[in-house]
Amino acid sequence: MSCVGPITFEELIDGLLVFFNKDKESVAIEEVQAFFNRYVFNSADIMKYAKWDKFKYTRNLMHEGNSKFNLILMCWPEGIASPIHDHADSHCFMRILDGEAKETRYFWPQDTCNRDQSLVEMCSRSVGPGVTAYMSDELGLHRVENNSHTNKLCSLHLYSPPFSDCNIFDERTSKKTNVNMCFYSKYGEKEEVKKKAHAKRSTTVGTSS
């Protein structure tokens, strides 16, 4: 695997499979960030996977990484934000493809909180196209949002190990709620379309003689 120069989407996937072929502790965070940054974004690479909902951001599974990671395309309409959340003790890499993300980090409430029990903001920053941010539970909690009211946001997220649930936090009370994670689409096909197709096949099988 080459260590310098721009890479294609296919080369990005091949490289990630190498970076994440062992356990969580062996991941070289700065090397993965640098590798992500070498990817030259081409909108044709995500055309199949980009599924939008005008009322919420969508999580679109692109690759399962031999069960070592999930690579997810997130599509953010104008003005949409995630809840404040943790990362279930996993690595989180976020490469901005198009648009600009605002990331706000918070202290864990058990470490520090305000007198009224609200979360304490640690820092806030903008992350632009071509930049790969890193987040983990050791660094606190965070929220990601598309602050623009005129432009959409596309970001590529890698989670390792993959996780199916995480905790979200109420900014005003610090209350923690465990939530299941779901995908809006997998491999370019919306999940509700899959379910309808499966139900139709089941009905056909059940009524055939």
N, C-alpha and C positions, 0 to 999 in steps of 0.2 A: 504494500500500500504506500503510495507516494506521500511524502511529508510536506510538500509545498505545492502551491498553485491552486487554481480553481477546480472544483469538482462538480459533476452532474448529480442529479437526483439519484440515479442508479448507483453511482459511486458512493454517495452519502449513505445509502442503505447498506451497501456491502461493508463499508467502514464501520458503521455502528454495530453490525453483527460481530465484528472483530473486537471492538472496544468493550462490548457487553457480553462476552462469552464466558465470563467467570462470575464470581460472587460480587455482591454490592461493595464490599470493602476494597476491592481491587480497582474500582473505577477511578481513572485519573481525570478529575473534574476539569482542570484547565486545558488538558489536551482535547477532551471532548468538545469544550466550548470553541477552541481554535479550529477544530475539524468542522463543526457546524458552520462557523463563519466563512469557511472556504466554499461552501455551497453557493453557486450562482443561481438565484431564484429565477425560474421560468414559469409563468402562469400556466403553461400547458401541463406542467408536472402535477398540478393539484386540481386541474379542471374536473377530473373524474370524481374527486373526493369532496369538493367544496359544496356543501349543502347548507342552505341558509334558512333562518327563521327570523322574520322581522321583529319579533318580540323578545328574543333571547339569543344567547350565544349557543353554538352547537359544537358538540364533540364528535368528530368523525374519525373512526379508527382506520389507519392506513396500513399498519404493519404490526405484527405481534412479536417480532424479534426473538423467535425461538423460545418464547416464554420468559425471556430475560428482561424485556422492556415492551412498552406500548408506545407506538409513534402515532400521535393524534393531531389532526388538523382542526384548529378551532377557528370558527368564523363568527366574528363579532359585528353585529349591526351598529349603527351610530348610537352613541350614548349608553351602551350596555356594559354592565360590570358584573364580575363574579362576586359571590359571597366571600367574606373573609374566611380563609380555610387553612388547614394543615395539609401535610403530604404523606400521611400514613407511614412515616419513617422511610420514605423513598427519595431517590434523587429526582429533581425536576429541572429539565433544561427547556428553555423557551426561546426559540429563534423567531424573530419578527420577520415576516415575509413581505407584507404590504400594510401600510398604515403605521400608526404609532400607538404604543401601549403605555398606559400609566400604571406603574406598580407602586403600591403602598404597603409597607411592612409594619407589623405590629409586634409588641412584646407578648409572650405567652402570659395569660392572666395570672397564673400561679407565680410568675416571676415578678411582675409589677402591674398594677392597675391603678386607675384614678380613685379618688375618695368615693365617688358615686358608683364604683365597680365597673366603669366603662373601660374599654381597651385603651392602651396607651400607644399612640402612633410612634414608630421608630424613625421612619424616613419615607420619602416619596421621590420617585424619579420617572423620567420618560425614557422609553426604550424604543429606538427607531429601527427602520428596516436594515437588515444585515447584521444586527446585534443579537447575540445569544446570552440571555440572562440565566443565572443558576439560582435555585432555591431548594432549601431542605428544612426539616423541622429544627435542626440545630441553629438555623438563622432566624427562627421565629415563624410568625403567621404572615400571610399576605393576601392582598386583593389585586386583581388585574382588571383594568377597564379600558374601554375605548372612549376616550374623553371627547373625541370629535363628534360634532353633530352634522357633519357633511361628508365624512369619509368612513368607509368600512375598514375593518382590521382583520388580517389573516395572520395567524401565528402557528408555528409548528412546535408541538410539545412532546418531550420524551420523558416517560416515567419508568424508573427502574429501582426495585422490582415493580411490576405492574400491581395495581391495587384496585379493589372493587368498591371500597367505601372510604370515606374520610370524615373529618369533623369540620363543621362550619360554626362560626362564632358571631353572636350578636354584638355589634360594636358598642351599643349603649349599656348592656348588662353583663357582657362577657360570657353569657350562657352558651354552652357547647351543645351541639346537636349532631349526632351521627347520621350520615346520609349515604345511601347507595349511589354509586356512580353508574351512569348509563350512557350509551352511545346513541347519537342521533342517526348515524349511519355506520356501516361496516363495509370496508373495501369498495366504497362507491355506491352502495345500495342502502336506501333508507330502511331503518328497522321496521317501521310500520308497514312498508310495502312487503317486506319479507314475511311478516306475520300474516298479512292478508293472503299472500300466495300460499303459505303453509296451510292456512285454514281452508282455502279453496281446494287444495289437493286432498286434505283430510276428508272433506265433504264428498268429493268425487269418489275417493276410495270407499267411504262408508256406504255410499248409495249404489255402487256398482254391483253387478251380480255375475 
